[in-house]
Amino acid sequence: CGKYMNGKQKVFEGYQLKMLADAVTSARFLSADDAKKLIDSIMSLGTIADKELLKKVVIRDESLNVATNQEKYKFNHILEAICEGKQISFQYNDKYLTKPEPEDLSNKGRIYYVSPYYLVVRNNNYYLIGCTEKHSDFSHYRVSRMVDVCKTDLKAKDITDSETDKNLAREGKNIRDYLREHINMRYGATQLVSLHCRQKCRLDILARFGNRINMYDCPGDKEYFSTSVDVQSDAGFLGWVAGFDGDVIIAGPDSVRTAYREYLQKQLELYNS
């Protein structure tokens, strides 16, 4: 591909543009219209040769971009509120109905007031992390399920007053550690879980929990390694382990091993009836 564009040195290489475009094509939190505009903008950053290449190698599947055009407005309201230190208000569509009635919304259409701190993408969904007016622990809300999002004039709580933020500080952790521990973005307590894994899963474990965890090759068996991770051992974590088809084994504690057996039994019962 060409080295220069419009007399200036290229900002992005062709492979970088390809990666950006692929991320957009698979983003469920984008509408098909927004995805197309973003991909066109990404392609405009390349040389003529880059554009021709991207047209050949970027596969667009608009059916994957399932969000509505309203998502961009939610994002704007949330980002502005975070920037200005304001609370947001919204209702929550926890049943994810296309056209929910007020009684179908969480707590019969109750309006939530939340101090927003973070807007993060996990499992190809965007989540708002913040504190409600009544609680000091972090709460999580999937942005696609938030209804009638508005920035208010109410001052947001300072994040340092949050019990969750205080606990993270006491444990020498930060928001990145918090996100690694909450695989399914539910909130609740975490615990240390020991894993026995095949070597081929090493990169998957690192991608999930980061490179600060300790990994130990198993003595006498180079095919496996062991590690311990601090994690919320709920259905999200158990389902994540199940996805490795036996290549990741929960070694302890016994309570989590028992919970995993019960989880697998429930899945099996769905196919035994």
Salt bridges, closest charged atoms under 4 A:
GLU13 OE1 - LYS10 NZ 3.95
ASP22 OD2 - LYS18 NZ 2.97
ASP33 OD2 - LYS37 NZ 3.35
ASP34 OD1 - LYS72 NZ 3.29
ASP40 OD2 - LYS36 NZ 3.05
ASP40 OD1 - ARG60 NH2 3.00
ASP50 OD2 - LYS10 NZ 3.08
GLU52 OE2 - LYS55 NZ 3.82
GLU71 OE2 - LYS74 NZ 3.05
GLU80 OE1 - LYS151 NZ 3.82
GLU84 OE1 - LYS151 NZ 2.90
GLU163 OE2 - LYS166 NZ 3.71
GLU171 OE1 - LYS173 NZ 3.38
ASP177 OD1 - ARG180 NH2 2.58
ASP177 OD1 - ARG212 NH2 2.56
GLU181 OE2 - LYS173 NZ 2.71
ASP217 OD1 - ARG202 NH2 2.94
GLU223 OE2 - ARG198 NH1 1.80
ASP230 OD2 - LYS173 NZ 2.41
ASP234 OD2 - ARG186 NH1 3.63
ASP247 OD1 - ARG198 NE 2.91
ASP247 OD2 - LYS200 NZ 3.17
